[in-house]
Structure formats: C-alpha cells, structure tokens
Amino acid sequence: MHTKTEYLIWDKIVNSAKNRIDLASYGERASKISPEVMDKFILHIIAAFASGEDHCSISTNLHNELHHIGIDVQEDVIDKIIEDKHVVFSAEIYAAYLTFSMLEDGYSEQEVLGYISDLLDSPKIH
C-alpha cells in the first residue's frame, strides 16, 4: 500500500512533467482525456523510461493500457507522443530514477520528497 508521502512524491514528479507539455498541441481528443487518466499516462511514461524500458516497449504497453480502459488510439499516434519525452521529461525521469534508488537504499519517504522537490523546483546546471 502506498503512503500519503509516496503519493506526494509521484504527484510532484507528474505535475512537474505536465508543466512541460502543451496538451492542445496533441489535438482535441487529448484535451478530452480525464485528468486522472492523463496523470497515469504521464507517470507510466516517466516510470518506464526511469526503469530503462525502450521506446517501442513503452509505446506498446501504453497502447494496450489505453485500449484496456476504452481509449482507442493507434500505436503510431502513441509513438509520436512519446518520441521526444525522454528529453522533454528528462528531469522527471531522473527524479523517478532517484526515487526508486533512494527508497530501495532505505531513505525515508520524507527525505526522498525533500530531495525530489529541491531537484524539480530549483534545478541546477553544473
């Protein structure tokens, strides 16, 4: 079971990513997708890239998940949507990777939330 803090971590990552995309650029159908489904769609993309999945696998899995919940979209459309997300969502993908690693290494969820918040709210270029 997920804790409130864990939900806050993933919410922080997804909301950061949502600020990097313009849903209107994906057409009218994209704007009609419920916010809950859109959040899960974005989270799936981020978590999949952070876990090392390749573009083709991510596209196929998203196509299957959307089809399963009744959203009919062609796989080539999904390919087009995610083609640049490894770059557009690079900070969020890195944040998800760190979240996985830190939680696995025994850091508290509060420590992870603080670190992820700092990372996404004030990124630093070295």
MARLUM-229569 format. One record per residue: x, z, y of N, C-alpha, C in turn; residue in one letter. Coordinates in steps of 0.001 Angstrom, whole numbers, m for minus. Layout:
# residues N
- n_east, n_up, n_north, ca_east, ca_up, ca_north, c_east, c_up, c_north, type
- X, Z, Y, X, Z, Y, X, Z, Y, A
...
# end
This chain:
# residues 126
- n_east, n_up, n_north, ca_east, ca_up, ca_north, c_east, c_up, c_north, type
- 843, 0, m1184, 0, 0, 0, 887, 0, 1245, M
- 442, m733, 2244, 1216, m826, 3471, 828, 293, 4432, H
- 1825, 779, 5140, 1576, 1817, 6130, 1265, 1175, 7482, T
- 772, 1992, 8396, 476, 1507, 9742, 1745, 981, 10417, K
- 2848, 1661, 10207, 4107, 1237, 10819, 4549, m114, 10269, T
- 4380, m306, 8964, 4755, m1601, 8388, 3885, m2721, 8971, E
- 2605, m2456, 9135, 1736, m3443, 9786, 2208, m3729, 11209, Y
- 2647, m2702, 11912, 3140, m2893, 13284, 4390, m3767, 13313, L
- 5255, m3606, 12319, 6468, m4433, 12237, 6081, m5896, 12101, I
- 5217, m6197, 11122, 4842, m7592, 10874, 4003, m8149, 12010, W
- 3182, m7308, 12637, 2398, m7743, 13783, 3321, m8125, 14945, D
- 4350, m7342, 15152, 5331, m7624, 16208, 5995, m8977, 15967, K
- 6373, m9237, 14737, 7041, m10495, 14391, 6082, m11676, 14573, I
- 4864, m11556, 14074, 3891, m12655, 14173, 3510, m12919, 15629, V
- 3264, m11871, 16399, 2888, m12075, 17803, 4019, m12706, 18605, N
- 5233, m12359, 18284, 6376, m12997, 18938, 6384, m14489, 18633, S
- 6138, m14842, 17380, 6121, m16252, 16979, 4971, m17011, 17646, A
- 3811, m16362, 17746, 2656, m17034, 18355, 2942, m17407, 19804, K
- 3801, m16657, 20474, 4150, m16977, 21856, 5036, m18215, 21955, N
- 5553, m18679, 20834, 6461, m19824, 20830, 5784, m21148, 20469, R
- 4486, m21102, 20190, 3797, m22337, 19815, 2579, m22565, 20695, I
- 2219, m23830, 20828, 1027, m24228, 21574, 42, m24809, 20573, D
- m953, m24001, 20183, m1908, m24443, 19168, m2641, m25710, 19579, L
- m2880, m25894, 20853, m3595, m27081, 21318, m2842, m28365, 20956, A
- m1535, m28280, 20853, m742, m29465, 20514, m949, m29912, 19073, S
- m1585, m29079, 18258, m1840, m29425, 16863, m3239, m29985, 16645, Y
- m3974, m30173, 17707, m5293, m30776, 17592, m6424, m29768, 17628, G
- m7622, m30312, 17708, m8823, m29497, 17841, m9068, m28616, 16619, E
- m8774, m29138, 15431, m9011, m28361, 14209, m8176, m27080, 14188, R
- m6957, m27146, 14697, m6090, m25963, 14709, m6667, m24871, 15594, A
- m7283, m25269, 16691, m7844, m24269, 17606, m9084, m23587, 17033, S
- m9669, m24171, 15983, m10870, m23594, 15377, m10551, m22641, 14229, K
- m9292, m22553, 13848, m8906, m21644, 12763, m8981, m20216, 13289, I
- m9535, m19332, 12495, m9700, m17944, 12936, m8331, m17307, 13200, S
- m8277, m16371, 14143, m7002, m15714, 14445, m6388, m15024, 13222, P
- m7217, m14473, 12344, m6699, m13799, 11149, m6006, m14787, 10221, E
- m6622, m15952, 10018, m6021, m16981, 9165, m4748, m17516, 9815, V
- m4780, m17720, 11127, m3597, m18223, 11828, m2444, m17230, 11711, M
- m2732, m15937, 11844, m1691, m14921, 11704, m1079, m14966, 10303, D
- m1914, m15105, 9278, m1411, m15176, 7902, m602, m16447, 7683, K
- m1039, m17536, 8277, m330, m18816, 8189, 1074, m18681, 8782, F
- 1154, m18112, 9976, 2443, m17922, 10656, 3319, m16946, 9878, I
- 2739, m15841, 9424, 3507, m14870, 8648, 4064, m15498, 7375, L
- 3260, m16315, 6722, 3725, m16974, 5498, 4939, m17853, 5792, H
- 4881, m18623, 6866, 5999, m19492, 7239, 7255, m18665, 7482, I
- 7126, m17614, 8263, 8273, m16776, 8619, 8850, m16088, 7388, I
- 8001, m15447, 6601, 8471, m14724, 5416, 9103, m15673, 4407, A
- 8526, m16862, 4264, 9075, m17830, 3313, 10466, m18289, 3734, A
- 10632, m18634, 5008, 11968, m19036, 5474, 12949, m17867, 5362, F
- 12499, m16657, 5707, 13374, m15482, 5629, 13786, m15184, 4192, A
- 12953, m15566, 3248, 13249, m15340, 1829, 14062, m16475, 1209, S
- 14351, m17488, 1997, 15199, m18576, 1511, 14460, m19730, 860, G
- 13143, m19783, 998, 12396, m20907, 431, 12708, m22183, 1203, E
- 12643, m23305, 498, 12893, m24581, 1157, 11600, m25122, 1765, D
- 11760, m26075, 2656, 10651, m26669, 3399, 9559, m27191, 2465, H
- 9940, m27901, 1430, 8976, m28503, 505, 8133, m27432, m197, C
- 8767, m26366, m647, 8044, m25280, m1316, 7084, m24587, m360, S
- 7530, m24356, 857, 6685, m23707, 1859, 5452, m24576, 2126, I
- 5673, m25855, 2310, 4577, m26777, 2581, 3564, m26797, 1437, S
- 4052, m26894, 217, 3166, m26921, m948, 2384, m25623, m1075, T
- 3066, m24502, m923, 2393, m23200, m1035, 1335, m23009, 56, N
- 1658, m23408, 1287, 686, m23291, 2375, m515, m24194, 2116, L
- m259, m25406, 1665, m1342, m26330, 1347, m2273, m25707, 312, H
- m1701, m25144, m740, m2505, m24529, m1798, m3292, m23326, m1289, N
- m2656, m22486, m479, m3347, m21308, 62, m4500, m21702, 977, E
- m4257, m22678, 1844, m5320, m23114, 2750, m6466, m23754, 1968, L
- m6130, m24551, 995, m7161, m25168, 152, m7987, m24088, m555, H
- m7300, m23055, m1025, m7964, m21958, m1736, m8991, m21225, m868, H
- m8723, m21128, 425, m9664, m20430, 1310, m10630, m21397, 1998, I
- m10620, m22656, 1572, m11600, m23608, 2066, m11209, m24411, 3276, G
- m9938, m24408, 3627, m9470, m25214, 4755, m8794, m26448, 4170, I
- m9432, m27600, 4371, m8932, m28844, 3802, m7998, m29519, 4798, D
- m6732, m29540, 4447, m5724, m30180, 5292, m4729, m30876, 4370, V
- m4323, m32049, 4761, m3394, m32805, 3936, m1996, m32194, 4030, Q
- m1266, m32306, 2923, 57, m31694, 2876, 1016, m32310, 3894, E
- 855, m33596, 4199, 1737, m34211, 5193, 1507, m33633, 6587, D
- 289, m33163, 6857, m2, m32500, 8134, 726, m31156, 8179, V
- 701, m30438, 7069, 1413, m29156, 6998, 2913, m29389, 7148, I
- 3426, m30440, 6495, 4851, m30797, 6647, 5199, m30981, 8117, D
- 4341, m31688, 8834, 4582, m31956, 10258, 4570, m30656, 11071, K
- 3639, m29760, 10722, 3537, m28490, 11456, 4777, m27636, 11250, I
- 5279, m27573, 10017, 6395, m26660, 9757, 7771, m27300, 9888, I
- 7839, m28599, 10198, 9123, m29286, 10214, 10157, m28660, 11153, E
- 9725, m28092, 12255, 10664, m27510, 13207, 10595, m25993, 13289, D
- 9779, m25378, 12442, 9559, m23933, 12561, 10778, m23104, 12168, K
- 11691, m23644, 11373, 12903, m22891, 11069, 13756, m22716, 12324, H
- 13561, m23597, 13314, 14264, m23479, 14591, 13409, m22715, 15600, V
- 12148, m23130, 15736, 11245, m22510, 16713, 11094, m21014, 16448, V
- 10974, m20652, 15166, 10784, m19249, 14788, 12085, m18586, 14338, F
- 13213, m19078, 14761, 14488, m18550, 14242, 14649, m17047, 14508, S
- 14262, m16567, 15668, 14391, m15134, 15962, 13477, m14312, 15059, A
- 12264, m14815, 14840, 11313, m14102, 13999, 11719, m14160, 12519, E
- 12279, m15277, 12107, 12775, m15396, 10731, 13912, m14406, 10516, I
- 14793, m14316, 11483, 15899, m13356, 11393, 15349, m11919, 11384, Y
- 14338, m11658, 12219, 13725, m10328, 12257, 13082, m9991, 10909, A
- 12432, m10961, 10287, 11824, m10728, 8972, 12900, m10469, 7923, A
- 13967, m11249, 7971, 15076, m11043, 7037, 15654, m9635, 7198, Y
- 15858, m9216, 8444, 16369, m7860, 8699, 15387, m6799, 8222, L
- 14105, m7049, 8415, 13088, m6105, 7953, 13184, m5922, 6448, T
- 13211, m7034, 5715, 13348, m6955, 4258, 14601, m6170, 3871, F
- 15720, m6524, 4491, 17009, m5904, 4148, 17055, m4426, 4501, S
- 16597, m4093, 5699, 16655, m2706, 6138, 15755, m1808, 5299, M
- 14541, m2277, 5003, 13643, m1477, 4177, 14217, m1302, 2774, L
- 14818, m2357, 2248, 15435, m2282, 927, 16630, m1321, 923, E
- 17334, m1259, 2061, 18501, m375, 2169, 18128, 1070, 2501, D
- 16840, 1352, 2637, 16409, 2728, 2816, 16182, 3183, 4244, G
- 16250, 2266, 5204, 15943, 2652, 6584, 14465, 3019, 6675, Y
- 14150, 3919, 7573, 12735, 4289, 7756, 12016, 3143, 8468, S
- 10713, 3095, 8265, 9918, 2060, 8914, 9981, 2187, 10438, E
- 10080, 3409, 10936, 10180, 3617, 12382, 11496, 3050, 12918, Q
- 12585, 3249, 12166, 13872, 2679, 12577, 13793, 1154, 12599, E
- 13180, 588, 11577, 13054, m867, 11497, 12205, m1382, 12654, V
- 11075, m729, 12920, 10209, m1145, 14025, 10967, m1109, 15349, L
- 11724, m61, 15589, 12503, 36, 16825, 13533, m1067, 16937, G
- 14229, m1328, 15858, 15263, m2365, 15862, 14646, m3744, 16073, Y
- 13555, m4029, 15360, 12888, m5323, 15473, 12298, m5503, 16873, I
- 11729, m4451, 17416, 11181, m4520, 18774, 12263, m4836, 19792, S
- 13397, m4136, 19670, 14520, m4422, 20578, 14996, m5865, 20427, D
- 15107, m6313, 19202, 15580, m7669, 18929, 14660, m8715, 19540, L
- 13361, m8574, 19343, 12427, m9590, 19804, 12065, m9467, 21275, L
- 12102, m8245, 21815, 11744, m8046, 23219, 12873, m8378, 24181, D
- 14094, m8171, 23738, 15229, m8450, 24628, 16379, m9050, 23834, S
- 16204, m10314, 23413, 17274, m10933, 22625, 18547, m11089, 23457, P
- 19668, m10945, 22788, 20961, m11053, 23464, 21737, m12191, 22833, K
- 22400, m12941, 23667, 23248, m14041, 23180, 24677, m13574, 23302, I
- 25398, m13674, 22203, 26802, m13236, 22192, 27708, m14443, 22149, H
# end
